[in-house]
Amino acid sequence: MAEDMAPVRIGILGMGTVGQGTVRVLERNAEEITRRVGRELRVVHAAARNPARLEGLGLDARISSDPWAVVRDPEVDVIVEVMGGQEPALSLLLAAIAAGKHVVTANKALLAEHGNEIFAAAQAQGVMVAFEAAVAGAIPIIKAIREGLAGNRIQWLAGIINGTSNYILSQMFHAGWDFQQALAEAQRLGYAEADPGLDVDGGDAAHKITLMASIAFGIPVDFAHCHVEGIRALERTDVAYAADLGYRIKLLGIARRRADGVELRVHPTLIPHSHLLANVEGPFNAILVESDAAG
C-alpha cells in the first residue's frame, strides 16, 4: 500500500539540534516508519539560519534561509516547527494552518501561551496540530491522556517534567552540592542552557503542565493562572533536612480537578523517599495520572 500512495511531504522550520535529529530519525528508521504509517515520510524543504552548516547532513531537500519559503511551498503537506520562541514561530504556524497544512511542534512555550488561538485556527481549517514532543520528551503522555485514558475521568496528574531541575536536585542530594555547583555541572553536561531561568525558575514545567491539564480536563490553555515556583532558592541544607525526615525534594508540575475548577501549580515538593517519583534521578522525567477507572 505504501508504495502505491504518494509520500507525506514534510517541511521543517529550524535545523538546530532538534531539527537535525528529526531528519536523522526519519532517515534511519524510514522503512519501519513507512510500514507503520502506510506512507513514506519525506523531508522536501527545510529552513536553516545557516544552510552551509547542513552540508554534511546529506539531506536531499531544498534548504532555505527564510522559513516563510517553507510554509508557502505548495509541495509541503506538513510543517514541523522546532525553531522555538514566540515569533516568528506563531505567525508561521498560523500561516501554515491557514494554507491547510498539518502542523507538528515541540514548542511548549508557544502552545502554553497561544495554544487556544492555534487550536481554534486548526479546528476551523480541519487540520491537525500534533505536539507530543512538547511535553516530557520521549514519554507519550499526550497520546496516553487523550486516547489511552479517553474513557476515564482524570482526577489529577503530577510529574517531574523538567530534566534540568531534576538533575540539579539529584546532585544536591547525592553529592551534597549547593545549587550553583550543581547548576554549573548541569551546564557543563549540556542539561542546562547558558541562561537556565526557564528551567530552574519553573517556567518550562509550567508550560508543560498547562498543556497536559488542558487535554486531561478539557479546559482552555490557561498558563497565566498557573502558580509557578522554581528551585533557585533551595539550599543544600534544605535537601539534607528533608532527607533526615525521610523525604526527597522534587520540582513537580501538578494539575488537580476541584469542585470549583482546576488547580494548576509548579513548585518544589516534599515526597516520601519510598515513593516512585522520589526515586527518579538525574535528567529523567516521570508522570503519574490518577483516574477513576484505571486508578
BELWOWO-V470964 format. One record per helix or strand of 3 or more residues. SS is the DSSP state (H for helix, E for strand). FROM is the first residue (numbers start at 1). TO is the last residue. If there is no record, write none. Layout:
# BELWOWO-V470964
ss/from/to
SS/FROM/TO
SS/FROM/TO
This chain:
# BELWOWO-V470964
ss/from/to
E/8/13
H/17/28
H/30/37
E/41/47
H/51/57
E/62/64
H/67/71
E/78/81
H/89/98
E/102/105
H/108/125
H/132/134
H/141/148
E/154/160
H/163/174
H/179/189
H/197/200
H/203/217
H/223/225
H/236/244
E/247/258
E/261/272
H/277/279
E/286/291
